[in-house]
């Protein structure tokens, strides 16, 4: 009998939670903020906005004629398949599995946007003075956190209670 923390289904629930929060927040933005017009100041360094990203992270390739949409969807779907396989094989490695689950939820959230809208909806705007970090969303945050966790997991010693 498998122990609870070894079951990949628990990690899929984390992915589903990320996807749900991502899509709910994007829907709120689409329904309440006009794209490229409305700005809601939250703090002296953070706004809520509504922008569209046809490119990759940091709007990389956004100026391309449109090939990137299908390419990014395909890459995300392939990566999602690999992540699902890894979650089944390594569910006992908690940090590694949590990182993969965060990345999976974020990837699916952004893929949904690309398929449904033709672009990713971004709305979190962090800035210092007049310099703005490229806008991002909950999915991007989950992917970034997951990637950082993968790096940390790779740098730490495995714990006795975790399986390879």
Secondary structure, DSSP 8 states (H G I E B T S, - for coil): ---GGG-HHHHHHHHHHHHHHHHHHHHHHHHHS-TTT--EEEETTEEEEEEEE-SSGGGTTTTSSSHHHHHHHHHHHHHHHHHHHHHHHHTT-HHHHHHHHHHHHHHHHHHHHHHHHSSEEEEEEEEETTEE---B-HHHHHHHHHHHHHHHHHHS---TTS--
